[in-house]
Amino acid sequence: MSYTPERVAELDVLCQFNLENLQEGLKVHHDASPATIAAFERLHEKGLTSQPDGGYLTSLGRDAAEQAQKLLIILAETAEA
């Protein structure tokens, strides 16, 4: 398994969620890129978000977002070292 452009787009969306405030969701706008819109829809289909155009993270989505954000931090810190 590898990171496809679709998976990278999904990871990017997951990294945009504010994990400090579960009451804060995201909404994809009509002028977003087609890749971003599709990523939001796939995350919803996978049960990670409450709505196909964003919404809130589900329990599984929160777990995924936490891992995605941790990975991004690790990679960023490793690049700076």
C-alpha positions in Angstrom: 0.0 0.0 0.0 1.3 3.4 -0.8 0.2 7.1 -0.6 -1.8 7.9 -3.7 -2.8 11.4 -4.5 -6.3 10.6 -3.2 -5.0 9.4 0.1 -2.7 12.4 0.5 -5.8 14.7 -0.2 -7.7 12.8 2.6 -4.8 13.2 5.0 -4.6 16.9 4.2 -8.3 17.3 5.0 -7.9 15.3 8.3 -5.1 17.6 9.3 -7.3 20.7 8.9 -9.7 19.6 11.8 -9.2 21.3 15.1 -8.8 18.4 17.6 -8.9 20.8 20.5 -12.6 21.6 19.8 -14.9 18.8 18.8 -17.7 21.3 18.3 -15.8 22.9 15.4 -16.4 21.2 12.1 -15.3 21.9 8.5 -17.3 22.8 5.4 -15.9 22.4 1.9 -16.8 25.3 -0.3 -17.9 25.0 -3.9 -14.8 26.8 -5.1 -12.5 24.2 -3.5 -10.4 22.1 -5.8 -12.1 18.9 -7.2 -9.5 16.8 -5.3 -10.5 18.4 -2.0 -14.2 18.0 -2.6 -13.7 14.4 -3.5 -11.5 13.8 -0.4 -14.3 15.2 1.8 -16.8 12.8 0.1 -14.5 9.8 0.5 -14.0 10.5 4.2 -17.7 10.6 4.7 -18.2 7.4 2.8 -15.6 5.8 5.0 -17.4 6.9 8.1 -14.9 9.5 9.2 -17.0 12.6 8.9 -20.7 13.3 9.6 -21.4 15.0 6.2 -20.1 14.5 2.6 -19.3 18.2 2.5 -17.4 18.2 5.8 -19.3 18.4 9.1 -17.8 16.9 12.2 -15.4 14.1 12.8 -16.9 10.8 13.9 -15.2 8.8 16.6 -13.2 6.9 13.9 -12.5 10.2 12.2 -11.1 11.7 15.3 -8.8 8.7 15.7 -7.7 9.1 12.1 -7.2 12.8 12.4 -5.1 12.4 15.5 -2.9 9.9 13.8 -2.6 12.0 10.6 -1.7 15.1 12.6 0.8 13.2 14.7 2.5 11.8 11.6 2.7 15.3 10.1 4.3 16.7 13.2 6.8 13.8 13.3 7.8 14.3 9.7 8.1 18.0 10.1 10.3 17.7 13.2 12.5 15.0 11.5 13.0 17.4 8.5 14.1 20.2 10.9 16.6 18.0 12.8 
